[in-house]
Amino acid sequence: RCCKRHQNNNLLTKEATNDIEVKSDYSTFSDETLCELLGNLRSVAAGKGFDFDYPPALTNSDYYNLTGLKKDQFNFVANCIKKHIKSISGRSYRTCIALLLTKVRTGLSISILSTLFTLSKRRAGRTIAAARIVLMSSFVPNFLRTNHISHEDFVSKHTTAIAKTLFIDRKDACILVADGTYMQEKSSNYRFQRRTYSVHKGRPLVKSMIIVNSTRYTKTIFGHYFVDGKNNDANILITLVRSDASELLSYLKTNVFVVDCGFRDCLKLLEDLGFITKMPHFLKDGSQHTFSEANEEELTQMTIGSYQIKQAQSYTEEHIADDGIYQLFIHRQERNIIRLQLQSRHTSSKVYNL
């Protein structure tokens, strides 16, 4: 908008034009350069999909929400497979990995992913398959297989002192924690649906067996497995020990296996192979554990219970008053015995006494 005295027939007057100050130098473009700039602008305007090839296009939160990895973690994975996957027009190596990780992270259909990444449905499916093959051949063996780290480094760098003190007093001991985890999957193949339906979870799933240590460092991942009655945690571990001995049993140097009650059927086999097993005890005929059983179970839970330790702050905040005081109870006769009460996070009628 301009003042009327600067206009003449809706155009700037000659005096007003002469008074305009130039804030920057003039730039000249050739016709080829101008066409190239306009073409790039047209491509950017037309491409509405996710752009993983231009890092500033997506924030760190965008990377995590879509792929489950932060931006620097995604860059690390992409650089590891850069030499093993071919980039073609409209599909770079970064797009391949991003498409696969987004599929695993969100579970979206190929049709929706093809729209989000501006690819045809056929190319999106082939891209996911190519990315999976490259990850399995070049990334997984170097970072997730059993032999990607030596026994000595695993013990010295990824085994806590408290775990060694609780379970085995040896410097060369390797303490492993095994548990099964689920990945949701559903197929139109009815036979596959029956094999993947979990009665316990109430939905179709596939399971992986994860081996970690006391610092939650992932030693290796096995799978995937069906979740029907033939593939409980114990049966999966028995199969691994018998069929994959070259990998798993190579770490049989005074190893300790910390497991939950789902592995009770394979304890004898693990002990016969030389493993030291630690598992919470069961109550059979008696009404309570013996003193030694109760204490050993507490030691096991201290290793397996890192998930509960993370929730300690949330449990505590509910019981701290505005002045920062935490209510506790002192025994009338034994003054060195105290009791704390924690409200259950699931129901208001349940209170835990510690």
N, C-alpha and C positions, 0 to 999 in steps of 0.2 A: 504494500500500500504506500502511496505517495501523497504529499500535499497537493492540492489543486493548482497551486501556483507553479508547481514543477511539471505539470502536465499540459499537453495541448492535443486535443482530440484523442484522449486516452493513451497518449504516448509521451515519453519524457521529452522535455524541451531540450534544445541544443545546449543551453547554459547548464542545465542539471546534469546532462551527460558528461560535459567537460569537467564538472566538479567532482565526479566519482573518482575516488582514489583507488589505485591498483594495489592490492595487498600482496600479490605474489607475481613472479615473473610468468610470462607467457610460455606455453609448451606447444610444440608442434608435433603432429603425428602423421605418419605416412598412411596411405589408405589401407595397406596390409595390416599395420599395427592396430589401426582403429577397428578393422573387421575382426581381428583376433580378440581384442578386448570385448567387443560386443558379443562375439561367439562364446567367450568364457562366461560373460554375464548371463547369457541365455541358458547356458548349461547349468549354472548355479541356480537360476530361478526355476528351471524345469526339474532339477533333481531334488525331490522332497524327502528322500530317504536318509537313513543314518549314514554319516560320513566318518568312517574310522581312519581314513587315509590322511585327513587333515586334523591333527591333534586338538587345536583350539576350537574345533567345531563342536566338541562335546566336553562337558565338565567332568571332573573326577567322580561326582555323584552319578552322572549319566552312565559312565563306564561301569560303575559298580551295580547300578540298578539293572542294567541290560545283561552284563556278562558275569557278574559275581566277583569280578576282579577290579582292583583300583587301576588307575591309568598307568602307573609305573609297572605294576604287575603284568598288565596286559602287554605293555611294550616288551617286557622281558620274554614272555611266552612267544610273542610274534617274532622277535629276533631269533629265537631258538629254532624256529621252523622256516625262517625266511629262505634259506638256501634249498629247502626240500620241497617247496610248492611253487608252482608256476603261476605267475601273475598274467592275466589276460585282460583285454578291454572290458571294463565294467566289473572286474572281479580281481582285486589285489589279494595278496597273502593276508593282509590285515582284515579285509572283509571276510575271507574264508573263516578265519579263527573267530571273528566276532559273530558270524552267523551261527556257527556251531555252538558257541558258548551261550548265545542268546536263546537258542533252541533248548539247550539243557536247563538253563536258568528259569525260563518262563514257561516252557511247555507249549508254546504257540504252534499252530499248525503251519505247514509249509506254505500254504496259500497266504496266510497273514504275513509271514516273514518275507515272502517274495515281494509283497507290497511295501513293507517297511524298508527293505533294502533296495527297492527299485530293480528287482531282477525278475526274470520269468520264473514260473513255478518249477519248470524242469531244471533250469540252471541253479536255482536255490537248492533243490534236492541233491544235485550232483556236487555242488559246492560243499554241502555238509558232509557228504560221504568222503570227498577228497580230504577235507580238514581232519576228519576222524582218523583216516589211514595215516596221514602225516604225523599227527600227534602220537599215535600208537607206535610208530616206527622210529621217530626221532626225539620226542620229548619224554614220553613215559619211561623208556629204559634208563634214561639219565637222571630222572628225578623221582620216580615212584616205584620202580622195581626194587626187589629185596637187595640186590647187589649194587645199588647206586651209591651206597656209602659203606665203608669198611666197618668191620666189627669194632675195631679199636676207636675209630672216630665216633661211632654211635654210642659207645659206652662213655667215653670221656666228655663228649659235647652235649649229649642229649639224654643223660640219665641223672636224675637229681640225687643229691646226697641223702635226703630223707627217705627216698624209696629204697636205696641200698641199705640204710640203717634198719628199716622196718622189715625187709624181706630176706636179705642175704648179705652177710658182711664179707663181701669179696670185691676187690677192686675191678676185676675183669668180668663181673656179672652184667648181663644184659637183661633188663626187665622190660617185658613186652606186655601190652594191654590189648586184648582182642575183643572185638564186638562187631555185630552185624548192623548195618544201616540200610535204610530203604530208599529207593528211588521210584517215583510214581510212573507207571506206564500202563497203557491199555491198548489192546489190539483187537482188530475185527476177527482175528482167528480164534474160534471158540476153544479149541484145544489149548492154545497158548493162554487164553483168559483163565481157564481152569487151573493151569499150572502156576499162574501168577497171582491168583486171588488169595489174599491173606485173611483167614478167618479171624485172626487176632486183631488186625488193623481194620478189617471191614471194607477193603477196596483192593483193586489190582495193583500189585507192586512188583518190583524186582529188587534183589538184595545184593549188596556188596559186603565183603569181609574186609575190615580195616584193621591193620596192625599198627599201633602207635606205641610211644613210650611214656614215661612218667611226666615228661615236659610237653606232651601232646604233639611231639614231632611225628609226622607220618612216616612210618617205616616202609610200608607197602600196602597196596590195595589189590584184592583179588575179587573176581566176579566178571559178569553178573550171574546171579543164581535165581532160580525159581523160589517162590516162598510157600509152596504147598508143604504138606506134612513130611515129605521126604527130604526137605532141605532146611531143617532147623540149624541153629548156630553150631551145635555139636557135630552134626553130620557134615556140615560144610568144612569145619576145621579138620575132621578126620580125613575127608577126601583130600584136603590140601596137604596134610602131612604125608599121606600115602602116595599121592600122585605127583606132587611138586616138591619132592624131597631135595632135589638139587638146589632149590632156592631157600626154602624155609628151614630145612634141617642143617644148612650150612652154618647157622647161627646157634648151634647146639652146644655152646660153650658156657656151661653153668647158667643157662637162661632161666628166668622166672616168668611164668605166664600168669598174669592177673586177669581173671575172667569172672563173669557173673554166673547166676544159677542156670542160665540156658546152656552152659557147656558141661553140665554135670556128667553127661553120658560119655564124654571123651576124656575125662580126667585120668582114667587108668591108662589109656593109650599114651597120653602125654608123659605120665610118670614113667611108663615102661621105656620111653624113648630118652629119658634122662632129664626131662624138664621138671622144674620145681613149680607146682601149681598152687595158686592162692585163689580161694573162692569163698564167699559168704556161706556160713554153715546153715543147715536146715534144722528145724525143730522136728524131731521124730516122735518119740513117745513121751518125753519129758515136757514140762510146762515152760522151761526156760533153758538157756544155754549154760554150760559149765563156765567157770571163770576163764579158763584158757580159751575156749571157743569164742566166748563173747569178746574177749580182747583181740583175738586174731581177726575176727570179723570187722572190728573197728579199724584195725590197721589196713585191711583190704579196702574198706570204704573210704579211707583217707586218700588212697590212690585213685580209685574209680570215681570219687565224688567231686571232681573239679568243677562239674556243672553246678553243684549246690554252692560251692564256695563263691562262684560268680554272683549268686543271688543273695549273698549275705548282706550287702548294702541295702537292697530293697526290703529284706526282712527287718533290718534294724531301723530303717527310717520310720516305720510305722509305730515304733515303740519309744522313740526319743521325743521328749517333751520340748516345748518351745525354748526352755532355758538350757537345753542340751543334756538334761539329766536322764539317765536310763534307770528305770525301776527294777530293783532286784530284791530278793528275799534272803535273809540270813537265818540259819538254823538257830533255834533257841539254846540248845545245849552245846552243839559243836559250832563255834563261831567261825571256823574256817571253811564251813560248807555253805555255799550260796546257791540260789536257784533263780533262773531267768525264765520268763514266759514269752513264747513267740506265737503270734497269731497265724493260723493257717492262711495261705494265700488262696486256697480253693473254697473254703467255707468259713463263715463267721462263727459257727458253733464249735469249732475245733481250736484248741490251744495246746501248744507243746510246752512241756516243762523240761528245762535243761539244768 
